[in-house]
């Protein structure tokens, strides 16, 4: 009787003990008592040739022909004492096992004489420890070894790089005993740089740990992919984790760049980056660009200790600022020229801005007269002359706001200071009426109207109310 059938027989022997658990760790399959569901224990695989992880259930759910061809290939590889599809945790070879009558369904299992593995022994490891095992397994794949050696060779052709090391321990310079083993470490001129090839799936904790470690040791880190998808739907989490925290830059090394580097006598690689563009609707969108670059083109982020080619963040902010500035100018022109218009014309003019504001997530009402009055007051302070009011001086306007529009009093006082009108108003306050109203404001406990704060921030960037938003 086979070992697997013996397990099954023993589970029958304990017929009434439905909760008994018999674990066949050697075969990668966890058996529960009769009447219970069985559970595969080898759930994640590592394909050594390309360093990619595979889900065991997804692979075993393919067509029968595909599954059995994989099963045969694993057997052929095992007989040659080679490895291709291995356990993601211990990186030992696997076979595909099962039972014809379905007593044991197809599953992946460690070889009979293989070494220890947390899956086989049931030993408990923390999530970080397991992630580290999987990460180190990817680093030993043939593709990973090929790429890191190619990086070392390419930078070795440039005299700007020195002290090049592959897979050597990098120890913390401080009191900490912490250490890391980067794929490649070197000096670029006088700066420390490490290169990490990223072939695996989601290892955010490992990525962050390494970035923090190197930043604390004043060392720049450069992540390189072998493949990178610009399709947001198919991008792996790892690609997103690195891309978004690296100024929308993703670097790629592959066979093409290795050949180009060899021909050029220096390290060349592709950079996929997101460039801001203006759409037909007047909004800022990000489009993908790709360029072959070298370290001549690289910029160093001295705060995050990362490297990038294209400053996507700065360019996006610059273009967005231009768009916002034009939008503010268009609204200001329309708003300030509305006064001589009839009611319907005025209302239609203001209503034309309601949707554009709404698309920005900003509330604007063409019918809120109180809002329009405070906007006139703010534009008056900004321009230095009366707009929408017939007062001869600013002290009259200030007294009006503090008396009849107290919900905007705090905003008005902030604007007076921001637009340099405060001294002028105080000089015009001959009787001290304004000062007294300001002193009495706290006692009145008037709640500030924050409904339109996002609107005021957009129209008047100089107003210091950004931090005060709830």
TORVEXSE-60150 format. One record per residue: residue in three letters; x negated, y, z negated of N, C-alpha, C, O in turn. Coordinates in steps of 0.2 Angstrom, whole numbers, plus 5000, padded with zeros to 4 digits. Each point is the difference from the previous one (the first is absolute). Example, Ala and Ser with C-alpha at 12.3 -4.5 7.8 and 13.67 -1.06 7.14 Angstrom:
! TORVEXSE-60150
ALA493449724961500450065000499650065000499549994997 SER500750065007499650064999500450054997499750064999 
END
This chain:
! TORVEXSE-60150
UNK499649945000500450065000499650065000499550014996 UNK500650045008499650065001500150044993500549994996 UNK499050065003500050044994500750045000500350014995 UNK499950025011500650045001500649964998500450024996 UNK499649925006500649964999500049974992500650004997 UNK498850005001500049984993500350064995500349984995 UNK499550085007500350054997500850005000500350014995 UNK499949985011500849995001500349954996500550014997 UNK499149935003500349944996500050024993500549984996 UNK499050065001500050014993500650054999500350004994 UNK499850055010500650044999500649975000500550014996 UNK499649935008500649964999500149964994500549994997 UNK498949995000499949964994500350044994500449974996 UNK499550105005500350044994500750035003500150064998 UNK500349895005500650025003500450054996500250055003 UNK499949954991500550044996499650064998500450054998 UNK499049965002499650054998499950055006499550015003 UNK501150034999500050045006499550064999499850035005 UNK500049994989499650064999499349985000499650055000 UNK500249885000499349995000499650025006500350005006 UNK499150034993499650025006499449965001499649994995 UNK500349985011499449975002499750045005500250015005 UNK499150014994499750045004499549965004499549984998 UNK500550025009499549975004499650065003500050025006 UNK499650014990499650065002499549985005499850045005 UNK499949904995499649985005500350005007499650025005 UNK501049974996500350005006500450065002500350015005 UNK499650044990500250075002500850004999500350045004 UNK500049924992500750005000500349994993499749954997 UNK500750095001500349994993500649965000500550035003 UNK499649914994500649965000500350024993499750004995 UNK501050015006500450004994500449944999500149965005 UNK500250034990500449944999500649995005500150045004 UNK500149894996500549995005500650045000500350024995 UNK499950015011500650045000499850085000500450045001 UNK498949974999499750075000499750015006499849955004 UNK500150114998499650025006499350004999499750024995 UNK499949965010499350005000499750065002500450045004 UNK499049984994499850065002499250005002499649974997 UNK500350065009499350005002499650044996500250054998 UNK499249935001499550044995499550045004499850054998 UNK500049925008499650045005500450045004500349985005 UNK499850084994500550055003499650055005500450035004 UNK499049984995499650055004499449975003499649964996 UNK500350055010499449975004499650055002500250065002 UNK499149934999499650055003499749965007499749954999 UNK500450095006499749975007499350035000499950065002 UNK499649904997499350025000499850045006499650055000 UNK500549925006499750035006500250085001499650045002 UNK501049984996500250075001500150044993500150065000 UNK499849904994500150034994500750024998500150044996 UNK500449935007500750024999500349954996499949945000 UNK500650094996500449964995500649975004500350045003 UNK499949904995500749985003500449974994499749974995 UNK500950045006500549974995500249935002500249985006 UNK499749974989500049935002500749985002500149975005 UNK500450064991500749995002500250025007500349965004 UNK499550104998500150025007499749965005500349985005 UNK499149994994499649965005500449935000500149985006 UNK500150004989500349935000500750005002500349955002 UNK500050114999500750015003500050015007500550015003 UNK498949995000499950005008500349945003500249954996 UNK499850045010500249945004499649944997499550014999 UNK500949935002499649944998499449995004499549984997 UNK500550045009499449995004499450044998499549984999 UNK500750084999499450054998499849984993499350004999 UNK501149974997499849984993499549945001499550004996 UNK500749955008499649945000499450015004499549974999 UNK500450085005499450025004499550034995499449995000 UNK500950054995499650034995499749944995499450004998 UNK501149965001499849944995499449965003499549984997 UNK500650015010499449965003499450045000499449974999 UNK500650105003499450045000499750004993499349995000 UNK501050014995499750004993499749934999499450004997 UNK500949955005499749934999499350005004499549984998 UNK500550055008499449995004499550054997499449985000 UNK500750084998499650044997499749974993499450004999 UNK501049974997499849964994499549955002499549994996 UNK500649975009499549945002499450035002499549965000 UNK500550105003499350035002499750044994499550035001 UNK500849964993499750044994500050075001499550034997 UNK501050005006500050075002500750034996500449964997 UNK499650105003500650034997500350065005499650035004 UNK501149974996500350055004500650034997500050064998 UNK500549905000500550024996499949984992500049944999 UNK499950114997499849984993500550034995500450045002 UNK499549944992500450034994499850074999499450025000 UNK501150035000499850074999499750014993499750055000 UNK500449914995499750014994499349984999499550034998 UNK500449905004499349974999499650005006499449985000 UNK500950035006499749995007499749935001499550005004 UNK500849954993499949935002500449985006500650025000 UNK499249935003500449975006500649974998500149984994 UNK500450025010500749984999500249945005499750005006 UNK500749964993500449965004500750015000500250034995 UNK500249945010500750005000500349934998499849965004 UNK500550044991500349934998500750004999500450055001 UNK499949894999500749994999500249935000499649965000 UNK501150035001500249935000500549995005500550045001 UNK499549905003500449995005500850014998500450025004 UNK499749944991500750004998500350064996500650004998 UNK499050055002500250074997499950004992500250054997 UNK499649905000499950004993499650064998500150034995 UNK499349985009499650054999500050045007499749975005 UNK500550094995500050045006499350025002499650004995 UNK500350035011499450025002499750064996500450044998 UNK499049965000499750054996499250005001499849955003 UNK499950104995499350015000499749974993500350024995 UNK499149955006499749974994499350005000499750005006 UNK500050014988499249995000499849935002500449954999 UNK499050045003499749945002500049964993499950034995 UNK500149905006500049964994499450014995500050004994 UNK499450015009499450014996499850075000499450024999 UNK501050035002499850074999499950024993500249974995 UNK499550095005499850034993500650034997500650005002 UNK499350034992500550034996500350065003499750035004 UNK501049984995500350065003500650014995500349964997 UNK499850115001500550024996500749965001500449994996 UNK499750005011500649975002500149934998500549974998 UNK498949995002499949934998500049994993500349954997 UNK499350094999500049994993500550034996500149994994 UNK500350065009500550044996499750054996500450034996 UNK499049985005499750054995500250075002500150025006 UNK500150024989500350075000499550055002499550014996 UNK500650035009499550065001500550065001500650005002 UNK499150064996500350065001500150015008499749985004 UNK500850074997500150025007499450035003499849995006 UNK499850054990499450035003499549955001499650005005 UNK500349954991499549945001500249975007499649985004 UNK501050004997500249965006499950055006499849975005 UNK500450094995499950055005499250005002499850005006 UNK499850004989499350005001499749945003499650005005 UNK500749944993499849945004500250005007499649985004 UNK501050044997500350005007499550055004499949995006 UNK500050074991499650055004499349985002499850005005 UNK499949964990499349975001500049955005499649995004 UNK501049974996500149955006500050035006499749975005 UNK500650094996500050035007499350025002499950005006 UNK499850034989499350025001499549955003499550015003 UNK500749934996499649945002500249975007499749965003 UNK500850075000500349975006499450025006499750054999 UNK500349915006499550015005500150075003499550035002 UNK501149994999500150075003499750054996499750055002 UNK500549954991499750054996499350005000499750065000 UNK500049884999499250005000499750035007499650045000 UNK500849955005499750025007500150085000499550035002 UNK501050004995500150075001499650044995499750055002 UNK500249924992499550044995499349995003499650054999 UNK500249905004499350005003500050045005499450035002 UNK501149985002500050055006499950074998499650045003 UNK500749984991500050064997499350024998499750055002 UNK500049904994499350014998499550005006499550044999 UNK500649925006499650015006500050065003499550035002 UNK501150004999500150065004499850064996499650045003 UNK500549974991499750054996499350004999499650054999 UNK500149895002499349994999499650035006499450015000 UNK501050005006499750035006499950074999499750045004 UNK500649994991500050084999499550014994500149974995 UNK499550085006499550024995500350044994499750014995 UNK501050015006500350044995500249954994500150024995 UNK500049925007500249954995499349964997499649995004 UNK500450004990499549974997500249954994500650014998 UNK499049954999500249964994500649965002500550004996 UNK499549975009500649965002500049934997499649965000 UNK501050034997500149934996500749975002500550035001 UNK499449905000500649975001500249954995499649964998 UNK501050044999500249964995499650004993499949954997 UNK499850115002499650014994500450034994500450045002 UNK499549944992500350034995499950084999499450025000 UNK501150024999500050074999500250014993500649994998 UNK498950034998500250014992500150074999499750055003 UNK500849964992500150074998499450044997499649974997 UNK500450095005499450044997500150024993499550024997 UNK501149985000500250024993499849954995499749955002 UNK500750064993499949954994500449935002499949954997 UNK500650065007500449955002499649945003499550015003 UNK500749934995499749945003500349985006499849945003 UNK500750105000500449985006499549995006499550045000 UNK500749925004499649995007500549985005500649974999 UNK499250045007500449985006499549975005499450015000 UNK500849965005499649975005500350025007500449965003 UNK499450105000500250025006499849965006499549974999 UNK500850035006499849975006499350025003499649965001 UNK500450114999499450035002499950064996500550044999 UNK498949984999499850064996499450035003499649965003 UNK500450114997499450035003500050074998500550034997 UNK499050005005499950084999500150035007499649985004 UNK500850074996500150045006499750074999500350044996 UNK499149975006499650064998499949994993499649964997 UNK500750084999499950004992500649974997500050004994 UNK500549995009500749974997500049935000499849965005 UNK500550014990500249934999500649995004500550034999 UNK499549915005500649985004500149935000499549965000 UNK501150014999500149935000500549995005500550045002 UNK499549905002500549995005500349934998499749954998 UNK501050055002500449954998500449985006500450045002 UNK499649905000500449975006500649974997500049964995 UNK500650065007500649984998500449965005500350025005 UNK499849924993500349955004500649974997500549985003 UNK499650034990500549974997500750045000500050055003 UNK500549924993500650034999500050054994499550034999 UNK501149974998500050054995499649994994500249964995 UNK499350085004499649994994499950074997499450035000 UNK501150014999500050074998499650004993499650055000 UNK500449914996499750014993499249995002499650044997 UNK500249925007499349995002499750065003499550034999 UNK500950005006499950065004499950064995499450035000 UNK501049984995500050054996499449994995499650054999 UNK500349894998499549994996499350025003499650034997 UNK500349955009499450015004499950085001499450024999 UNK501150015003500050075002499850044993499650055001 UNK500749934994499950044994499349994997499650044998 UNK500149895003499449994998499450045004499650034997 UNK500549975009499550035004500150085000499550035000 UNK501149994999500050084998499750024994499650055000 UNK500549914995499650014993499349995001499650034996 UNK500149945009499349995001499850045006499549995003 UNK500950064999499850055005499849975006499550015004 UNK500949944998499849965006500650005005500649994998 UNK499350035008500550005005500249935003499649965001 UNK501150034999500249935003500350015006500450045002 UNK499549915003500350005007500349935001499649955000 UNK501050055000500449945002500049995007500250055004 UNK499749894999500149995007500449945001499949944997 UNK500650065008500449955002499749965006499650035004 UNK500649914997499949975006500550015005499950015006 UNK500749994992500650025004500450054996500050004994 UNK500350055010500450054996500750015005499950025006 UNK500649984991500750015003500250074999500050024994 UNK500250025011500350064999500750005000500350065000 UNK500049885000500750005000500249994992499849954997 UNK500650105001500150004993500449944998500049984994 UNK500449995010500449944999499649944999500149954996 UNK499350045007499649945000499350014996499749964998 UNK500250104999499450024996500149964994500550004997 UNK498949975001500049974993499950054995499850065001 UNK500449924993500050054994499350024999499950064999 UNK499649895002499350024999499850065005499650054998 UNK500649955008499950055005500350074998499750055000 UNK500949944997500350064998499750034994499950064999 UNK499949904996499750024994499350045001499950054997 UNK499749925008499450035002500150065004499750064999 UNK500749945006500250055005500250074996499750055001 UNK500849944995500350064997499650044995500050064999 UNK499649904998499550034995499350025003499650024996 UNK500449975011499350025003500250055005499749995006 UNK500750064993500150055004500349985007499850035005 UNK500649924995500349975006499549985005500150015006 UNK499349964992499549985004499949924999500049984994 UNK499949985011499949934999499449985005500150015006 UNK499449964991499449985004500149935002500249964996 UNK499550025010500149945003499349985003499750035004 UNK500149914994499449975003500249935003500349964997 UNK499550035010500249945003499549985005499450035001 UNK500749925003499549985005499850065005499450005002 UNK501150045000499850055005499650054996499550025004 UNK500650004990499650054997499349984998499550035000 UNK500549904999499349974999499650005006499450025000 UNK500949975006499650005006499850085002499450015002 UNK501150034996499850075002499550034995499550045002 UNK500549944992499550024995499349975002499550045000 UNK500549905002499349975003499750045006499450015000 UNK501150015004499850035006499750084998499650025003 UNK500850014993499850074998499550004995499750054999 UNK500149904997499550004995500250034994499650034996 UNK501049975003500350034993500749984999500349975004 UNK499950044990500649974998500650045003500150064998 UNK500349905006500650035003500649964997500049944999 UNK500650095001500649974997500650045003499950065001 UNK500749914999500650045002500350034994500049984994 UNK500350085007500450034994500750015003500150045005 UNK500449934992500750025001500250054995499949994994 UNK500450065008500250064996500650035002500249995006 UNK500250044990500650035001499950085001499850034995 UNK500449995011499950075001500750045000500549975003 UNK499650084994500650045000500250035007499550035003 UNK501149974999500250035006500750034999500449994995 UNK499850065009500650045000500549965004499950005006 UNK500749984991500549975004500450055004500050064998 UNK500449925007500550045003500550044995500250065002 UNK499949914993500550034995499650054995500450034996 UNK499049985005499650044996499849984994499750034995 UNK500349905004499749974994499349975001499849995005 UNK499950004989499349975001500149924999500349984995 UNK499449995010500049925000499249985000499650045003 UNK500349904995499349975001500049955005500449955000 UNK499150065005499949955005499349964999499650034998 UNK500449915005499449974999499550015006500250015006 UNK499250004992499450015005499549954998499949984994 UNK499650005011499549964999499450025003500050035006 UNK499449974990499450025003499449964998500049984994 UNK499550015010499449974999499650054996499850055003 UNK499949944991499650054996499449974997499949935000 UNK499750114998499449984997499950044993500450044999 UNK499149954997499950044994499850075002500050044995 UNK499949975011499950085002500750034999500050064999 UNK500549915002500750035000500349994993500650034999 UNK499149944996500349984994500050064995499550044999 UNK501049974997500050054995500149974993500349945000 UNK499450094995499949974994500550044995499950064999 UNK500549904998500550034994499649994994499949954997 UNK499850115000499650004995500449994993499750004995 UNK500950005005500549994994500249935000499949974994 UNK500350005011500349935000499449955002500149944999 UNK499450095003499449965002500349955006499849944999 UNK500550085006500249965005499850045007499850064999 UNK500249915006499850035007500650005004500449955000 UNK499650105005500550005005499750045006499550035000 UNK500949965006499850035006500450065001499850065001 UNK500949944999500450055001500450024994500349964996 UNK499750115003500350024994500850015001500250065001 UNK500149894999500749995001500450054995500550035002 UNK499349974992500450034995499950085001500550035000 UNK498949995001499950085001500450025007500350055000 UNK499649915005500350025006500850005000500350045003 UNK500049914993500749994999500250064996500550035002 UNK499249994993500250064996499950065004500450054999 UNK499149965005499950065004500650015005500350055001 UNK499949895003500550005005500750024996500450035003 UNK499749934991500650014997500150084997500550025000 UNK498950004998500050074998500250055006500450054999 UNK499449945007500150045006500849995001500350055002 UNK499949894998500849995001500450034995500550045001 UNK499349964992500450034995499950075001500550044998 UNK499049995004499950075000500450035006500450054999 UNK499749915007500450025005500750004998500450045002 UNK499849914994500749994998500250064995500650025001 UNK499049994995500150064995500150065004500450044998 UNK499249975007500050075004500750005004500350055000 UNK499949895003500650005003500650014996500550045002 UNK499549934992500550014995500150084998500550034999 UNK498949994999499950074997500350055005500350054999 UNK499549945008500250055005500849995001500350065000 UNK500049885000500750005000500350034994500550035001 UNK499349954993500350024994500050084999500550034998 UNK498950005004500050074999500450045005500150064999 UNK500049915007500450045005500749985000500450025005 UNK499949954990500749985000500450054997500650005002 UNK499150054995500450054997500550045004500650014998 UNK499250015008500550045004500549965004500550035003 UNK499549904996500449965004500749994996500050014994 UNK500549975010500649994997500049934996499549975001 UNK501150024996500049944995499949945004499549964998 UNK500850035007500049935004499349995003499749955000 UNK500050115003499349995003499549994995499649965001 UNK500550084993499549994994500049934998499549964999 UNK501250015000500049934997499849955005499649954998 UNK500550065008499749955005499350005001499749955000 UNK500050114999499350015000499649964994499649965001 UNK500750054993499749974994500249925001499649964998 UNK501050025004500149935001499649965004499949944999 UNK499850105006499549965005499449984996499649955003 UNK500350074991499449984996500149954995499649974997 UNK501150015002500249954995499749935002499749974995 UNK500450015011499749935001499350005000499749954998 UNK499950105005499349995000499750004993499549974998 UNK500850074997499850004993500249934997499649974996 UNK501050005006500249944997499549945002499949964996 UNK499950045010499549955003499350004996499749954999 UNK500250114998499450014995500249984993499550014996 UNK501149975003500249984993500150074996500049994994 UNK500250065009500150074997500750025001500350005005 UNK500050024989500750035000500050075002499650044997 UNK500849985008500150075002500850005002500349965003 UNK500050094994500750025001500150065004499850054998 UNK500549955008500250065003500650044997500150065002 UNK500249914993500650034997499850034993500550034996 UNK498949965001499950024993499750075000499450015001 UNK501150034997499850075000499550024995499550045001 UNK500549924993499550024995499349985002499650034998 UNK500449915006499349985002499850055005499450025000 UNK501050015005499850055005499850064996499550035003 UNK500849994992499850064996499349994997499650055000 UNK500349904997499349994997499549995005499450024999 UNK500749955007499550005005499950075003499450025001 UNK501150025000499950075001499550044995499550035002 UNK500649954992499650034995499349985000499550045000 UNK500449895001499349975001499750035006499450025000 UNK500949995006499750035006499850074999499550025003 UNK500950014993499950074998499350014996499650045002 UNK500349924993499450004997499449985004499550034999 UNK500649925005499549985005499850055005499450015001 UNK501050035001499950055006499850064997499750045003 UNK500549984990499850064997500650055002499850064998 UNK500749935005500550055002500749964999500149945000 UNK500450104999500749974999500349975006500050025006 UNK500349924993500349965005500749984997500049964996 UNK500550065007500749984998500250044994500649984998 UNK499050065000500350044994499850085002499650015004 UNK500850034993499950075001499750044995500150064999 UNK499649914996499750034995499350045002499749985004 UNK500250084992499450045002499449974997499450025003 UNK500649944992499449974997500149934998500649985000 UNK498849994998500149934998500249994993500349954998 UNK499750104998500250004993500849995000500349964995 UNK500050075010500849995000500149935002500549974997 UNK499250005008500149935002499849954994500449964999 UNK499150064997499849954995500550004994500249954998 UNK500150115001500550014995500749965002500349974996 UNK499850035010500649975003499949934999500549964998 UNK499050015004499949924999500049984993500349954999 UNK499450094997500049984993500650014996500249974995 UNK500350075008500650014997500649965003500449974996 UNK499650025011500549965003499849945003500549965002 UNK498950024999499849945003499549974995499449985002 UNK500850014992499549974995499749935001499549994998 UNK500949975006499849935001499450005005499649955000 UNK500350115003499450015004499550054997499550025004 UNK500650004990499550054997499349985000499550035001 UNK500449904996499349984999499749995007499450025001 UNK500949965004499850005007499850065002499450015003 UNK501050044996499950075003499350034996499650035003 UNK500349964991499550024996499349975003499550035000 UNK500649905001499449975003499850035007499450015002 UNK501150015002499950035007499750074999499650015004 UNK500650024991499750074999499350004999499650045003 UNK500249914993499249994999499749975006499450035002 UNK500949925001499749975006499950055006499549995003 UNK501050054998499950055005499750074999500150055004 UNK499749964989499650064998500550064999499850055001 UNK500849944997500550054999500150024993500350054998 UNK499449904998500150014992499850074998500450034996 UNK499049995005499850064998500450065002500150054996 UNK500149955010500450055003500750004997500250064998 UNK500149895000500650004997500050024993500450044997 UNK499049944999499950034993499950075000500250044996 UNK499549995009499850075001500750045001500150064998 UNK500449915006500650035001500549994994500550045000 UNK499349924995500549994994499950054995499749994995 UNK500550085007499850054995500450004994499750024995 UNK500949955005500450004993499949934997500249994994 UNK499449965008499949944997500549955000500049954997 UNK500550075008500649955000499849935003500349954997 UNK499350055008499849945003499649964994500249945000 UNK499450094997499649964995500449974995499949944997 UNK500650105001500549974994500449945003500149954996 UNK500150055010500449955003499549945000500349944999 UNK499150075003499549945000499949974993500049945000 UNK500050104995499949984993500649964998499949954996 UNK500750075006500649974998500249935004500449974997 UNK499250025008500249945004500049934996500549965000 UNK499050034996499949944996500649994995500349945000 UNK500050114997500550004996500749985003500449974997 UNK499650045010500749995003500049935003500649985002 UNK498949984997500049935002500349995007500449955001 UNK499550095004500249995007499649955003499450015001 UNK501049935001499649955004499850025007500450035004 UNK499049964998499850025006500349965006500049944999 UNK500250095006500349965005499549975005499650045003 UNK500349894996499449975004500349975006499649965004 UNK501050054998500349965006499650015006499949965004 UNK499950104997499750025006499250015000499750035004 UNK500049944990499350004999499649985006499550035003 UNK500749915000499649975006500150055006499550015004 UNK501050034997500150055005499550064999499750025004 UNK500350004990499650064998499249985001499650045002 UNK500349904996499349985001499850005007499450015002 UNK501049965003499950005007500050075003499550015004 UNK500950044994500050065003499550054997499850055003 UNK500049944991499550044996499549964997500049994994 UNK499549995010499549954997499650044994499749964996 UNK500350105004499650044995500350004993499750014995 UNK500949975005500450004994499749944996500049945002 UNK499850074991499749944996500649964997500050004994 UNK500449975010500549964996500049935002500449964998 UNK499150025006499949935002499949954994500449955000 UNK499250074995499949954995500650004995500149954996 UNK500450105005500550004995500649965002500550004997 UNK499549975009500549965002500149944995499649974998 UNK501150025001500149944995499849945003500149944997 
END
